[in-house]
């Protein structure tokens, strides 16, 4: 039986480069897929979602979030990168049980949905055991979100400071591919959150990348996270080893040289920029959006860690927009528009997660991953330019409705999930992990 939903009378905001907005239009969803977009669509048997006074846009795509760290939310505003490694990854990581991974990942995923993120790459570097991985995957599935599970390693074994050659990726990713991620067509897909050149030897890196490609999964890796310098040559090392391909997303990359950024662009590598935390955490290089754009790279956006950043894409868009505008003004190059930044948070995010054929834009045939924002709210009205309003002024409180593959996960400003259960779980986990 065909399930149909008609989103009626909204301002349709398009992120396709060739498609124009529709200030008063309808969007028809059939069986979780966008079937049609246009004025005055007919669908007598459809559920009606009244979008009058609302902006209708594709859901945001967060390309890099350590979601389990929601349990440690907002503890690291004064942390350096070294503090973050010591306190979040090592000290808290040692105490984190599978049930803590579940609680943090579930609550973080619900936070993402609440703020309009419909696709999340969970960079899950807390794989202390197979049970930790299973807990993270279960939480993502229970949230209803479209998610890429970035299977990572651990800072627990081997310990920080040990021989980087020992930091090979866990073979447990084979089990997950064989047992849990047998298809790439569902809401959950698999990626390798690889240690990469900053945290492993060239030999281990090459072996890890070969494993990911054998399994047919994308690779996401932190590279050039610190300030530029002669020791920050991870991208050049990847290039020398013949590893750069379009199946890689480089996280941060702000410490890279112009030459290294050009190498990424030339090989079709995508980048994920976490603008807020990169600006605020000592030890991370500040975002270099101007240099990335000049090299031919189009960034995607990400939250990184809620230990020291907000959990919503609006904050990241606003921060990235300000950085990019300042970079361009200083270099006297072409302007970056709010529409550009909105594309970074949607369509480019889909490209960086390998999901551009399924999400990232409002296009017939794509999944109905859709966000409705109340444009009549006091911080947005009167509306004249939707993209500018979204990037400059919108916040999670303006998010009225969120759909993932046609299923409503937030309606009338309220999550459909059992939020009280999720809150109890994350509070108990918070107290355990911190020893409170």
Secondary structure as a PSIPRED ss2 file (coil, helix, strand):
# PSIPRED VFORMAT (PSIPRED V4.0)

   1 X C   1.000  0.000  0.000
   2 X C   1.000  0.000  0.000
   3 X C   1.000  0.000  0.000
   4 X E   0.000  0.000  1.000
   5 X E   0.000  0.000  1.000
   6 X E   0.000  0.000  1.000
   7 X E   0.000  0.000  1.000
   8 X E   0.000  0.000  1.000
   9 X E   0.000  0.000  1.000
  10 X E   0.000  0.000  1.000
  11 X E   0.000  0.000  1.000
  12 X E   0.000  0.000  1.000
  13 X C   1.000  0.000  0.000
  14 X C   1.000  0.000  0.000
  15 X C   1.000  0.000  0.000
  16 X C   1.000  0.000  0.000
  17 X C   1.000  0.000  0.000
  18 X C   1.000  0.000  0.000
  19 X C   1.000  0.000  0.000
  20 X C   1.000  0.000  0.000
  21 X C   1.000  0.000  0.000
  22 X E   0.000  0.000  1.000
  23 X E   0.000  0.000  1.000
  24 X E   0.000  0.000  1.000
  25 X E   0.000  0.000  1.000
  26 X E   0.000  0.000  1.000
  27 X E   0.000  0.000  1.000
  28 X E   0.000  0.000  1.000
  29 X E   0.000  0.000  1.000
  30 X E   0.000  0.000  1.000
  31 X C   1.000  0.000  0.000
  32 X C   1.000  0.000  0.000
  33 X E   0.000  0.000  1.000
  34 X E   0.000  0.000  1.000
  35 X E   0.000  0.000  1.000
  36 X E   0.000  0.000  1.000
  37 X E   0.000  0.000  1.000
  38 X E   0.000  0.000  1.000
  39 X C   1.000  0.000  0.000
  40 X C   1.000  0.000  0.000
  41 X C   1.000  0.000  0.000
  42 X C   1.000  0.000  0.000
  43 X C   1.000  0.000  0.000
  44 X C   1.000  0.000  0.000
  45 X C   1.000  0.000  0.000
  46 X C   1.000  0.000  0.000
  47 X E   0.000  0.000  1.000
  48 X E   0.000  0.000  1.000
  49 X E   0.000  0.000  1.000
  50 X E   0.000  0.000  1.000
  51 X C   1.000  0.000  0.000
  52 X C   1.000  0.000  0.000
  53 X C   1.000  0.000  0.000
  54 X E   0.000  0.000  1.000
  55 X E   0.000  0.000  1.000
  56 X E   0.000  0.000  1.000
  57 X E   0.000  0.000  1.000
  58 X E   0.000  0.000  1.000
  59 X C   1.000  0.000  0.000
  60 X E   0.000  0.000  1.000
  61 X E   0.000  0.000  1.000
  62 X E   0.000  0.000  1.000
  63 X E   0.000  0.000  1.000
  64 X E   0.000  0.000  1.000
  65 X E   0.000  0.000  1.000
  66 X C   1.000  0.000  0.000
  67 X H   0.000  1.000  0.000
  68 X H   0.000  1.000  0.000
  69 X H   0.000  1.000  0.000
  70 X H   0.000  1.000  0.000
  71 X H   0.000  1.000  0.000
  72 X H   0.000  1.000  0.000
  73 X C   1.000  0.000  0.000
  74 X C   1.000  0.000  0.000
  75 X C   1.000  0.000  0.000
  76 X C   1.000  0.000  0.000
  77 X C   1.000  0.000  0.000
  78 X C   1.000  0.000  0.000
  79 X C   1.000  0.000  0.000
  80 X E   0.000  0.000  1.000
  81 X H   0.000  1.000  0.000
  82 X H   0.000  1.000  0.000
  83 X H   0.000  1.000  0.000
  84 X H   0.000  1.000  0.000
  85 X H   0.000  1.000  0.000
  86 X H   0.000  1.000  0.000
  87 X H   0.000  1.000  0.000
  88 X H   0.000  1.000  0.000
  89 X H   0.000  1.000  0.000
  90 X H   0.000  1.000  0.000
  91 X H   0.000  1.000  0.000
  92 X H   0.000  1.000  0.000
  93 X H   0.000  1.000  0.000
  94 X H   0.000  1.000  0.000
  95 X H   0.000  1.000  0.000
  96 X C   1.000  0.000  0.000
  97 X C   1.000  0.000  0.000
  98 X H   0.000  1.000  0.000
  99 X H   0.000  1.000  0.000
 100 X H   0.000  1.000  0.000
 101 X H   0.000  1.000  0.000
 102 X H   0.000  1.000  0.000
 103 X H   0.000  1.000  0.000
 104 X H   0.000  1.000  0.000
 105 X H   0.000  1.000  0.000
 106 X H   0.000  1.000  0.000
 107 X H   0.000  1.000  0.000
 108 X H   0.000  1.000  0.000
 109 X H   0.000  1.000  0.000
 110 X H   0.000  1.000  0.000
 111 X H   0.000  1.000  0.000
 112 X H   0.000  1.000  0.000
 113 X H   0.000  1.000  0.000
 114 X H   0.000  1.000  0.000
 115 X C   1.000  0.000  0.000
 116 X C   1.000  0.000  0.000
 117 X E   0.000  0.000  1.000
 118 X E   0.000  0.000  1.000
 119 X E   0.000  0.000  1.000
 120 X E   0.000  0.000  1.000
 121 X E   0.000  0.000  1.000
 122 X E   0.000  0.000  1.000
 123 X E   0.000  0.000  1.000
 124 X E   0.000  0.000  1.000
 125 X C   1.000  0.000  0.000
 126 X C   1.000  0.000  0.000
 127 X C   1.000  0.000  0.000
 128 X C   1.000  0.000  0.000
 129 X C   1.000  0.000  0.000
 130 X H   0.000  1.000  0.000
 131 X H   0.000  1.000  0.000
 132 X H   0.000  1.000  0.000
 133 X H   0.000  1.000  0.000
 134 X H   0.000  1.000  0.000
 135 X H   0.000  1.000  0.000
 136 X H   0.000  1.000  0.000
 137 X H   0.000  1.000  0.000
 138 X H   0.000  1.000  0.000
 139 X H   0.000  1.000  0.000
 140 X H   0.000  1.000  0.000
 141 X H   0.000  1.000  0.000
 142 X H   0.000  1.000  0.000
 143 X H   0.000  1.000  0.000
 144 X C   1.000  0.000  0.000
 145 X C   1.000  0.000  0.000
 146 X E   0.000  0.000  1.000
 147 X E   0.000  0.000  1.000
 148 X E   0.000  0.000  1.000
 149 X E   0.000  0.000  1.000
 150 X E   0.000  0.000  1.000
 151 X E   0.000  0.000  1.000
 152 X C   1.000  0.000  0.000
 153 X C   1.000  0.000  0.000
 154 X C   1.000  0.000  0.000
 155 X C   1.000  0.000  0.000
 156 X C   1.000  0.000  0.000
 157 X C   1.000  0.000  0.000
 158 X C   1.000  0.000  0.000
 159 X C   1.000  0.000  0.000
 160 X C   1.000  0.000  0.000
 161 X C   1.000  0.000  0.000
 162 X C   1.000  0.000  0.000
 163 X C   1.000  0.000  0.000
 164 X H   0.000  1.000  0.000
 165 X H   0.000  1.000  0.000
 166 X H   0.000  1.000  0.000
 167 X C   1.000  0.000  0.000
 168 X C   1.000  0.000  0.000
 169 X C   1.000  0.000  0.000
 170 X C   1.000  0.000  0.000
 171 X C   1.000  0.000  0.000
 172 X H   0.000  1.000  0.000
 173 X H   0.000  1.000  0.000
 174 X H   0.000  1.000  0.000
 175 X H   0.000  1.000  0.000
 176 X H   0.000  1.000  0.000
 177 X H   0.000  1.000  0.000
 178 X H   0.000  1.000  0.000
 179 X H   0.000  1.000  0.000
 180 X C   1.000  0.000  0.000
 181 X C   1.000  0.000  0.000
 182 X C   1.000  0.000  0.000
 183 X C   1.000  0.000  0.000
 184 X C   1.000  0.000  0.000
 185 X C   1.000  0.000  0.000
 186 X C   1.000  0.000  0.000
 187 X C   1.000  0.000  0.000
 188 X E   0.000  0.000  1.000
 189 X E   0.000  0.000  1.000
 190 X E   0.000  0.000  1.000
 191 X E   0.000  0.000  1.000
 192 X E   0.000  0.000  1.000
 193 X E   0.000  0.000  1.000
 194 X E   0.000  0.000  1.000
 195 X C   1.000  0.000  0.000
 196 X C   1.000  0.000  0.000
 197 X C   1.000  0.000  0.000
 198 X C   1.000  0.000  0.000
 199 X C   1.000  0.000  0.000
 200 X C   1.000  0.000  0.000
 201 X C   1.000  0.000  0.000
 202 X H   0.000  1.000  0.000
 203 X H   0.000  1.000  0.000
 204 X H   0.000  1.000  0.000
 205 X H   0.000  1.000  0.000
 206 X H   0.000  1.000  0.000
 207 X H   0.000  1.000  0.000
 208 X H   0.000  1.000  0.000
 209 X H   0.000  1.000  0.000
 210 X H   0.000  1.000  0.000
 211 X H   0.000  1.000  0.000
 212 X H   0.000  1.000  0.000
 213 X H   0.000  1.000  0.000
 214 X H   0.000  1.000  0.000
 215 X H   0.000  1.000  0.000
 216 X C   1.000  0.000  0.000
 217 X C   1.000  0.000  0.000
 218 X E   0.000  0.000  1.000
 219 X E   0.000  0.000  1.000
 220 X E   0.000  0.000  1.000
 221 X E   0.000  0.000  1.000
 222 X E   0.000  0.000  1.000
 223 X E   0.000  0.000  1.000
 224 X C   1.000  0.000  0.000
 225 X C   1.000  0.000  0.000
 226 X C   1.000  0.000  0.000
 227 X C   1.000  0.000  0.000
 228 X C   1.000  0.000  0.000
 229 X C   1.000  0.000  0.000
 230 X C   1.000  0.000  0.000
 231 X C   1.000  0.000  0.000
 232 X C   1.000  0.000  0.000
 233 X C   1.000  0.000  0.000
 234 X H   0.000  1.000  0.000
 235 X H   0.000  1.000  0.000
 236 X H   0.000  1.000  0.000
 237 X H   0.000  1.000  0.000
 238 X H   0.000  1.000  0.000
 239 X H   0.000  1.000  0.000
 240 X H   0.000  1.000  0.000
 241 X C   1.000  0.000  0.000
 242 X C   1.000  0.000  0.000
 243 X C   1.000  0.000  0.000
 244 X C   1.000  0.000  0.000
 245 X C   1.000  0.000  0.000
 246 X C   1.000  0.000  0.000
 247 X C   1.000  0.000  0.000
 248 X E   0.000  0.000  1.000
 249 X E   0.000  0.000  1.000
 250 X E   0.000  0.000  1.000
 251 X E   0.000  0.000  1.000
 252 X E   0.000  0.000  1.000
 253 X C   1.000  0.000  0.000
 254 X C   1.000  0.000  0.000
 255 X C   1.000  0.000  0.000
 256 X C   1.000  0.000  0.000
 257 X C   1.000  0.000  0.000
 258 X H   0.000  1.000  0.000
 259 X H   0.000  1.000  0.000
 260 X H   0.000  1.000  0.000
 261 X H   0.000  1.000  0.000
 262 X H   0.000  1.000  0.000
 263 X H   0.000  1.000  0.000
 264 X H   0.000  1.000  0.000
 265 X H   0.000  1.000  0.000
 266 X H   0.000  1.000  0.000
 267 X C   1.000  0.000  0.000
 268 X C   1.000  0.000  0.000
 269 X C   1.000  0.000  0.000
 270 X E   0.000  0.000  1.000
 271 X E   0.000  0.000  1.000
 272 X E   0.000  0.000  1.000
 273 X E   0.000  0.000  1.000
 274 X C   1.000  0.000  0.000
 275 X H   0.000  1.000  0.000
 276 X H   0.000  1.000  0.000
 277 X H   0.000  1.000  0.000
 278 X H   0.000  1.000  0.000
 279 X H   0.000  1.000  0.000
 280 X H   0.000  1.000  0.000
 281 X C   1.000  0.000  0.000
 282 X E   0.000  0.000  1.000
 283 X C   1.000  0.000  0.000
 284 X C   1.000  0.000  0.000
 285 X C   1.000  0.000  0.000
 286 X C   1.000  0.000  0.000
 287 X C   1.000  0.000  0.000
 288 X C   1.000  0.000  0.000
 289 X H   0.000  1.000  0.000
 290 X H   0.000  1.000  0.000
 291 X H   0.000  1.000  0.000
 292 X H   0.000  1.000  0.000
 293 X H   0.000  1.000  0.000
 294 X H   0.000  1.000  0.000
 295 X H   0.000  1.000  0.000
 296 X C   1.000  0.000  0.000
 297 X C   1.000  0.000  0.000
 298 X C   1.000  0.000  0.000
 299 X E   0.000  0.000  1.000
 300 X E   0.000  0.000  1.000
 301 X E   0.000  0.000  1.000
 302 X C   1.000  0.000  0.000
 303 X C   1.000  0.000  0.000
 304 X E   0.000  0.000  1.000
 305 X C   1.000  0.000  0.000
 306 X C   1.000  0.000  0.000
 307 X C   1.000  0.000  0.000
 308 X C   1.000  0.000  0.000
 309 X C   1.000  0.000  0.000
 310 X C   1.000  0.000  0.000
 311 X C   1.000  0.000  0.000
 312 X C   1.000  0.000  0.000
 313 X H   0.000  1.000  0.000
 314 X H   0.000  1.000  0.000
 315 X H   0.000  1.000  0.000
 316 X H   0.000  1.000  0.000
 317 X H   0.000  1.000  0.000
 318 X H   0.000  1.000  0.000
 319 X H   0.000  1.000  0.000
 320 X H   0.000  1.000  0.000
 321 X H   0.000  1.000  0.000
 322 X H   0.000  1.000  0.000
 323 X H   0.000  1.000  0.000
 324 X H   0.000  1.000  0.000
 325 X H   0.000  1.000  0.000
 326 X H   0.000  1.000  0.000
 327 X H   0.000  1.000  0.000
 328 X H   0.000  1.000  0.000
 329 X H   0.000  1.000  0.000
 330 X H   0.000  1.000  0.000
 331 X H   0.000  1.000  0.000
 332 X C   1.000  0.000  0.000
 333 X C   1.000  0.000  0.000
 334 X C   1.000  0.000  0.000
 335 X C   1.000  0.000  0.000
 336 X C   1.000  0.000  0.000
 337 X C   1.000  0.000  0.000
 338 X H   0.000  1.000  0.000
 339 X H   0.000  1.000  0.000
 340 X H   0.000  1.000  0.000
 341 X H   0.000  1.000  0.000
 342 X H   0.000  1.000  0.000
 343 X H   0.000  1.000  0.000
 344 X H   0.000  1.000  0.000
 345 X C   1.000  0.000  0.000
 346 X C   1.000  0.000  0.000
 347 X H   0.000  1.000  0.000
 348 X H   0.000  1.000  0.000
 349 X H   0.000  1.000  0.000
 350 X H   0.000  1.000  0.000
 351 X H   0.000  1.000  0.000
 352 X H   0.000  1.000  0.000
 353 X C   1.000  0.000  0.000
 354 X C   1.000  0.000  0.000
 355 X C   1.000  0.000  0.000
 356 X C   1.000  0.000  0.000
 357 X C   1.000  0.000  0.000
 358 X C   1.000  0.000  0.000
 359 X C   1.000  0.000  0.000
 360 X C   1.000  0.000  0.000
 361 X C   1.000  0.000  0.000
 362 X C   1.000  0.000  0.000
 363 X C   1.000  0.000  0.000
 364 X C   1.000  0.000  0.000
 365 X C   1.000  0.000  0.000
 366 X C   1.000  0.000  0.000
 367 X E   0.000  0.000  1.000
 368 X C   1.000  0.000  0.000
 369 X C   1.000  0.000  0.000
 370 X E   0.000  0.000  1.000
 371 X E   0.000  0.000  1.000
 372 X E   0.000  0.000  1.000
 373 X E   0.000  0.000  1.000
 374 X E   0.000  0.000  1.000
 375 X C   1.000  0.000  0.000
 376 X C   1.000  0.000  0.000
 377 X C   1.000  0.000  0.000
 378 X C   1.000  0.000  0.000
 379 X C   1.000  0.000  0.000
 380 X C   1.000  0.000  0.000
 381 X C   1.000  0.000  0.000
 382 X C   1.000  0.000  0.000
 383 X C   1.000  0.000  0.000
 384 X C   1.000  0.000  0.000
 385 X C   1.000  0.000  0.000
 386 X H   0.000  1.000  0.000
 387 X H   0.000  1.000  0.000
 388 X H   0.000  1.000  0.000
 389 X H   0.000  1.000  0.000
 390 X H   0.000  1.000  0.000
 391 X H   0.000  1.000  0.000
 392 X H   0.000  1.000  0.000
 393 X H   0.000  1.000  0.000
 394 X C   1.000  0.000  0.000
 395 X C   1.000  0.000  0.000
 396 X H   0.000  1.000  0.000
 397 X H   0.000  1.000  0.000
 398 X H   0.000  1.000  0.000
 399 X E   0.000  0.000  1.000
 400 X E   0.000  0.000  1.000
 401 X E   0.000  0.000  1.000
 402 X E   0.000  0.000  1.000
 403 X E   0.000  0.000  1.000
 404 X E   0.000  0.000  1.000
 405 X C   1.000  0.000  0.000
 406 X C   1.000  0.000  0.000
 407 X E   0.000  0.000  1.000
 408 X E   0.000  0.000  1.000
 409 X E   0.000  0.000  1.000
 410 X E   0.000  0.000  1.000
 411 X E   0.000  0.000  1.000
 412 X C   1.000  0.000  0.000
 413 X C   1.000  0.000  0.000
 414 X E   0.000  0.000  1.000
 415 X E   0.000  0.000  1.000
 416 X C   1.000  0.000  0.000
 417 X C   1.000  0.000  0.000
 418 X C   1.000  0.000  0.000
 419 X H   0.000  1.000  0.000
 420 X H   0.000  1.000  0.000
 421 X H   0.000  1.000  0.000
 422 X H   0.000  1.000  0.000
 423 X H   0.000  1.000  0.000
 424 X H   0.000  1.000  0.000
 425 X H   0.000  1.000  0.000
 426 X H   0.000  1.000  0.000
 427 X H   0.000  1.000  0.000
 428 X H   0.000  1.000  0.000
 429 X H   0.000  1.000  0.000
 430 X H   0.000  1.000  0.000
 431 X H   0.000  1.000  0.000
 432 X H   0.000  1.000  0.000
 433 X H   0.000  1.000  0.000
 434 X C   1.000  0.000  0.000
 435 X C   1.000  0.000  0.000
 436 X C   1.000  0.000  0.000
